[in-house]
Amino acid sequence: MKETVRDLAKLPKAHLHLHFTGAMRPSTLVDLAQQQGVRLPAHLLENDPLTVPANSRGWFRFQRSYDAARALVRSEAVMRRLIDEAIEDDVREGSVRLEIQVDPTSYAPWVGGLTPALEIILDQVKASSVKHGLSVGVIVAASRIRHPLDARTLARLAAQYAGTGDGEVVAFGLSNDEAAGVTSEFAPAFRLARKAGLPGVPHGGELLGPDHVRQVVSHLDPRRLGHGVRTVEDPRLLDELIEAGIGFELCPASNVSLGVFADLSRVPLRDLFTAGGLIALGADDPLLFRSRLLTQYEYAREAGFSDVEVAQLAASSIEISLASAEQKRIWQAQVDAWLANTM
């Protein structure tokens, strides 16, 4: 009997690693540039903006590209457009939960400050959540390339809007170049966030290896790791993180585009899965990687994951999301229905 090929777009899944500007549609990038009379770098108009030999990739090219896109986000209207389109795109790919990450610092000068920037995002998330029928939480993230005192400012701001509902701040993160800054100096910001009930979801373990992961875990006490893929290089550490219930936001296309791995076949998704890691596949910055959430699940299938295993990945993403227990129960049942091919 021929096995049923289930539609991955209909598989309920949680998207836990998506950045605000990086979620921008390529068509929106072009549209905004035309409206503002901005000439974009030629490579941003290519099908894969970061495609260069693996040993020539890395953070600098990525950051330069991201900054060029972020420079176009200069008004409340554009911020609202990006949120609405990001949520609409996720619904199309089967997401039942999105946790979108933003550092309001970059947008604050155009809308009157940090507080208005965050309030615009939260307000639009609430409206678009209802409009498109998607549960959405917001992660406020500090940047490693800024002073740790800036992170404390953002943690205090995030605490004012902390909650568990749609359009509320559900966690506190730390992003940008892992090699920048001193991890321990960001610990006070994460303590402030935890005091307000916000779990930590910092980046770690993509550009740098297990030693850096240990620093992040020790100083920032994360609920999830943004990436964390290189934890597999230290089996003992991997076991410790799995035992502690720390989740992994895995972004295969991002790993390859940044030169962490030469190609998708080298991404240790299977190793992490077999070890029992709690994994949530994510798109990271689809604008630059030209690879959305659904593509990550397609990659897993191409890498030999059965539909049962793909469903386990989706269930894992839901489990480590910051949605309510009742929402998780409903979505897990929907995953079971997908696997039973009754959806």
N, C-alpha and C positions, 0 to 999 in steps of 0.2 A: 504494500500500500504506500502510495506516495505521501511523503510528509507535507503537512500544511505549512506554507510559507506565510508567516504572520506579518502584518504590516507594522513596522517599527514606529511609524508615525502615530499609531493608535495605542502604543504601549505607554501607559501612565508613568510619568517619571518626574523627578524633582531636579531642577537646574540650580545648582548651588554655587557655581563659579562663573559669573558674568559681570564684566565691568561696564559701567555706565557709557562712557564714550566709545569703548570698544564694541558695544552692542550696535552701534550705528550701521544702518544699511549702506552698502557701497553707493547705491543710487542717491541716498540722502546726502552722502558726502559730496558727490558731484553737484547736486542741487544747491546745497548751501554755499559751495565755493562759487558757483555761478552767480547766486544772489548777492554775494559779498564782494564779487570781483577779485577773488583770490585765485592765484595760479597754484595748483597743487603740484607737489613733486611727482614726476612722471611715474615712478614706481608704484605710487598709490592707486594708479588707474589700471594696473595690471591685474590679471586673474589671481595671482599669488604675490602680493607686495613684498614678501620677505624671502622669496625664492632666490637664493644664491648658494654657492657651494657650502656645504655644512660647516666646514672649518672657517668660513668667512661670516657666518651668522653671529648672532649674539644680541646682547641687550642694547647696545648703542643704536643699531639700525632700527630696532623695534621702538625704542623710546623716541627717537627722532620722528618716526612715522606717527606714533601716537600723539605726540605734541602737535604735529601739523593738523591732525583731525580735531584735537581738543581746542585748537585756536579758533575753530569755526563755531564753537558753542558759546555764544556771546549774548544770549537773551533768554528771557523766561519762555518765550514761544518755542525756541529751539530745544530747550531743556524738556519741555512738555512733549514735544514731538518725538524726541528720542525715547522717552519712557513709554509712550503709547505704542510706538512701532516695535520696541523690544518685547513688550508684553504680547502684542498681536503675533509676532513671529514665533514666540515660544508656544503659544496655544496651538499654532499650526503644526508644531512638531510633537505634540502630545504631552507637553508639560502640564502638570497639575499644580506645581509649586515652583516659583521663581524667587530666589534670594539674590537681588542685584546689589552690587557693591559700588559705592561712590565716595570719593573724597571731595567734599563741597568747596574746598579751598580754591581750586582752579576756576570755579564759576562764580565765586562770591563777588569779585570786582564788577561784574556785569549786572548784578541784580540787587546790589545794596548790602552785601555782607554774607557771612557764613550762615546765620540763622535764616534769612530769606532764601538762600540757595537750597538749604536742606528742606525747608517748608514747601518750596515749590515742588521738589521731587516727591516728597511724601504725599502732598495733595494730589499730584497727578497719578501717583501709584494707586491711591484710593479710587480715583475716578476710573482709571483704566482697568483696574481689577474687576470692578463691577461691569464695565462695558464689555470686556472680553471674557469674563468668567474664569479668572485665574487668581489663585492665592499668591500674593506677593509680599515679601518682607524686604526691608532695606538694611544693608550692612554699611555702616559708616567706617571708612578705612583711612588710617593715617598713612603717611608716606615715609619710607626709610630715608629718603634723600632730604627730608626736612628735619628741623631740630626736634628732639623728643618732647620739648615743651609744647610744640604745636600739636603733638599727638594727645597731650593731656587736655588741651583746649577742645579738641575734637571729641575726646571721650566725655567731657562734661556736657558738650552740646548733644551728643548722642544720648546721654542719660536722660535728658529732658524729654526725649521723644521715645523712650524705651517702651516696648509693649510686645504683645504676641499676635496682634491682629494685622490685617492687610493695611499697608501704608504706614506701618510703624517700624521703628528701628529694632531689629531683632538680634544684632550681634555687632561686635567691634573687630575690625581687621587691621592688618598692616601689610602694605603692598609695596611695589616698586623693586628696584634692584636689591636682591638679597645680600649682595656683597657690601652694600652701603650701610653706614650706621653701626651702632653697637647694640646688639639685641637687648642686653640687660637694661639699657637706658630707656627702653620703651615699656618696661615692666610697670612703672607707676601708672601709666595711662591705662593699661589693661586691668590693673587693680581697681581703678576708678570705674571702669566699665562693668566689671564683675559685681561691684558693690551695687550697681544699678540694675543688676539682673541680666546683663548682656554677656553672653559667652564669647570667648575669643576665637577668631577664625583667621589667624595670620598666615601669610605666605611663608613657605619654607620647604626646602628639599627638592627644588627644581634646578636652579642654577648651581647651588651648592649641595654638598653631600651630607652624610649622616652626622658628622660633627656639628654642622649648623642646625640640623633638625634637633639634636640634643639641646642646643642652646635655646631654641624656640620653645621646646617643650618645658624645659627647666624654668625659664624666666617668664613665659607668657601664658602658661597653663591653658593650651588650646583645647577647644571642643572638637575642632576639625583643623586639618592642615590644608592650606591652599597649595595644591600639588602634592608634595610629600613623596613623590614617586621614587626618589633616590634613596628612600629609607630601605628599599630592598637590598641595598649594598651592604647592610649590616643586619643579618638575620636576627641577632639578639635584640637590637633596637626595634626592629619590626615587630617581634613578638611582644615586646613591652608596650608598644603603642596599641597593638590589637587588644591586648589584655586590658588596657586602660580604656578601651572603647573610643579611641580617637579616630575620627573619620578622615578619609582621604578624598580631596577634590581633584580627581585626575583629569588632565586635559591633554590627550595624546597629540592632537594636531599642533598645539602650542609647543609641546616638548620638541617636536621635530623642527618646527619653524625657527625656534631659538637655538637649534643646534645641540640640544641636550642629547638627543639620539639621532643617528644618521637617517633613519626612516622608521615608519610605523611598526615594522616587524621587530624593531629593537625595543620598543616601549614595553616595559615589564608588567603589562596589565595582567597577564595570566599568572605571573609569579605572585603578585599582590593579592589577586583573587584566591588562588589556591591556598595561600597562607591564612586566609580568613579575614582579610582586610575589609572594612566597611567603606565601600567605594561609591562616589557620586561622579559620574562622567560630566564634564563641563566643556563649554566652548571657549571660555576665557575672553578672547577679543575677536569675535568673528569678522569684524571689519578688516583686520590685518591678516588673520590666518585663513580667511575665506573658507571657514569650516564651522558649521553651526552644530548645535547639540545633536541633532539627528545623525549627523555624519559620524560622531563619536560612537554611537550605537551601531551604525553600519560597519564601522571599523572593527568593533568587537565581534560582530558576526563573521566578517571576513577573516578574522584572526582565529576562527575555529570555535567561537562560543556558540553553544546550542541555544535554542530559544528558552530552554529552562534556565540556562546560565544567564542569558541576557535579561530574563525576567528577574533573576536574583540581583543583578546589577541595579535594575530599576527599583526593586524593593529596598535595596540598601540605600539608594539615594533618598528615598522617602523616609527611611528610618533615621538617617542622620540629619534630616532637615530640621528646622526649628518651628515647624508647624505644630498645631495642637495634636494631642493624642487621638482625638476623635477624627480629625481630618486624615491622619495617617491610617487609621483603621479603615476608613472608606476607600482610600486610594490603594491600600494593599489588597483589598478585595477586588478592586478593578484590575490590578495586575494579575491576580489569580484568574479573573474572567478572561483576560487577554490570552493567558497561557492555555486556558481551556477552550480558546477560540470561540467564545460566546459573545464577544463584543462586536 
